[in-house]
Amino acid sequence: MSLVVQKYGGSSLADAESIKRVARRIVETRRAGNDVCVVVSAMGDTTDELIDLAEQVSPMPPAREMDMLLTAGERMSMALVAMSIATLGHAAQSFTGSQAGLITDESHGKAKIVDVTPGRIRAALDEGHIAIVAGFQGVSKETKNITTLGRGGSDTTAVALAAALEADVCEIYTDVDGVFTADPRIVPSARRVTHISTEEMLEMAACGAKILHLRAVEYARRHGIALHVRSSFSPKPGTMIIDQPIEGEEGVEAPIISGVAHDRSEAKITVVGVPDSPGKAAEIFRVVAEAECNIDMIVQNVSAVESGLTDISFTLPKTDGQAGVKALDRIRESVGFESLRYDDQIGKVSLIGAGMRSNPGVSATFFRALSDSGVNIEMISTSEIRISVVTRADQLDDAVRAVHRAFGLDSADGEAVVYGGTGR
Amino acid sequence: MSLVVQKYGGSSLADAESIKRVARRIVETRRAGNDVCVVVSAMGDTTDELIDLAEQVSPMPPAREMDMLLTAGERMSMALVAMSIATLGHAAQSFTGSQAGLITDESHGKAKIVDVTPGRIRAALDEGHIAIVAGFQGVSKETKNITTLGRGGSDTTAVALAAALEADVCEIYTDVDGVFTADPRIVPSARRVTHISTEEMLEMAACGAKILHLRAVEYARRHGIALHVRSSFSPKPGTMIIDQPIEGEEGVEAPIISGVAHDRSEAKITVVGVPDSPGKAAEIFRVVAEAECNIDMIVQNVSAVESGLTDISFTLPKTDGQAGVKALDRIRESVGFESLRYDDQIGKVSLIGAGMRSNPGVSATFFRALSDSGVNIEMISTSEIRISVVTRADQLDDAVRAVHRAFGLDSADGEAVVYGGTGR
């Protein structure tokens, strides 16, 4: 008997009908002879509605209480899913994050999992129950307060439980058919990726592909969990995120590129006229880090010899933008820079593929594709298996389409099999 | 420093504005120099909405999951109240029933409190926090499952916490100004009762006065908790439910009667043509009890000598009616009765007052008042401090008004002080 962990997101649990559909899917998996542990998010817009309520009573809700409030969302959906399964004749029990043993640190709103002790889940499974667990939430180790894991939290709950229970697979159900070579809303000819390595999926997630949160992929990679992303609305096979080749597909030549990701969530701050002397850049980035801004890409212009001044640009999430500008403004005099420029009209396009490691022509093709489409490049950053550039926001869609086409990803020859992660 | 436990019902927490008003009230109590522990119900119609959702996914939701679902309601309101208090500059922390140490048996949907271990509440109060606790819910001793206490549960939570914390008073906030000598919707001249004994309040609650649940009053009486019922919408002083006379009011003559209660929630089952032989009645009531019907009043007619048959009538909650009829139908042949009559068009009017113990004229006045108003009496039941009769449902309002008037309760000489409970 296999143990399957399944995770259903809010869009798969929007209303009573959706919940019944999810329940049927869970029961099918059980009837196929598997032990099943299910992680659920809050229904549809519940979380947004709760945040809205909080804002009505408090301009700055305390984080501890915000977590208490938001965790009501999964509590509702997990109980409803368990009820719906019972109606189909199977025994199901729901468990809060705390009951399921999701032990976290004390950081309300963005807690990190420090331990998983799923004794009650194990017992429920052993008694023949289907276990339904609230995603996104845990209980803090020291104070026993209720915590939430922050963005992508339910995916992380599922992966963490899969690891602790030594599950055979962790299925992430969502409202799309899997991972695509690009966002099908921008590139209609984008193809579903049948397999992708965790390393590539990590880069995809980090570069704005929203299907899986970076953190969940990291957790899966660290613990060797096979992830399977698929749609709760269709029986299609989805995408396997796994570092070992699948049996029977060993002979398939791995493509060079796994996909094109894009990201509209970042802004660019330019620190203008920084004195070109040692320690100035370090001071700038120390202050930005202390303001808890996540810096992504950095560019330092060559300094003009006559002035002795240089410009430093970096990108960060728009949500961190205000904090970053504020923090920098306070050190303007001590660092001695001239001014700050804030630009939130940027986009980032990234090409990801483990195959580019051994294919030196990749970056040439990438830059030629952009230049042929008239896309202006503002910043560049690369890793072993990724190239990212910042463009104007209004050129982003063109950039994605150009790159997707240049690497032959939108040819109509079926689905993409991506195995770069194994180095083949 | 006093310790005050306050309980706010759903109608006091209907929306963000109501929550803010409740928060101000709590903060006032804190600023007056008290430690404050607050028990909250779910907001407004939340519980009904959750039940509705459950019915959409399951015709017979498992009780364990129903409890998990419904407890989301108080979780939301307690977090919002805590946030709103924080906005007013006071530290507040919310706690689930489980965190607050409300330990119950395993009966989902109608759990009984078996222990209260409010260590975390004590600690929060000692740290200067206002503690907000989810009413209506607990955690089962053996299985650690989440339970709910059933009807009147939040009142019971408040009383149980007041007892365990040795609070000075337990204030029950509701949407009316206190306990009245009769329902003001039926008797517009009904007066607020300033003080009433727990014994009389118990009879009031048992006879249909909805302001406090029987169970909470019983708990308060058993643990000697002073209850204070008042409105969250007005600063009026409300009603003290307490067995000791209040200082400064010792000289006040206690009135004979505390109030007139009425109840429309019961139905009457008549078992027609029961053989008048030993054991038949016992068999009937055993079966009804096994069907978990709560029998209230019982009347057995004098049997007709010639037929050797008698009729047995009893009242029970309408919600138990179907189960009662079904159970009895199954023993029709073995007991040998002729037929069953079910009547849900009845009402019950009750006169309550500890003073009637030493006033033999009370029942005469009571029956004369009803007869003068043309109210027909179908069943009678009495205790030391109560007389109840069953009437036709459409005569109930007349009956309440007639009795209220006959005992001088609607004279305009201020508020009623009721002290029958101390025997004075």
Interface residues (C-beta under 8 A of the other chain):
Chain A: A16 I19 K20 A23 L50 L53 A54 Q56 V57 S58 P59 M60 P61 P62 R64 E65 M66 M68 L69 T71 A72 G73 R75 M76 M78 A79 L80 A82 M83 S84 A86 T87 A92 Q93 S94 T96 Q99 R120 K144 I146
Chain B: A16 I19 K20 A23 L50 L53 A54 Q56 V57 S58 P59 M60 P61 P62 R64 E65 M66 M68 L69 T71 A72 G73 R75 M76 M78 A79 L80 A82 M83 S84 A86 T87 A92 Q93 S94 T96 Q99 R120 K144 I146
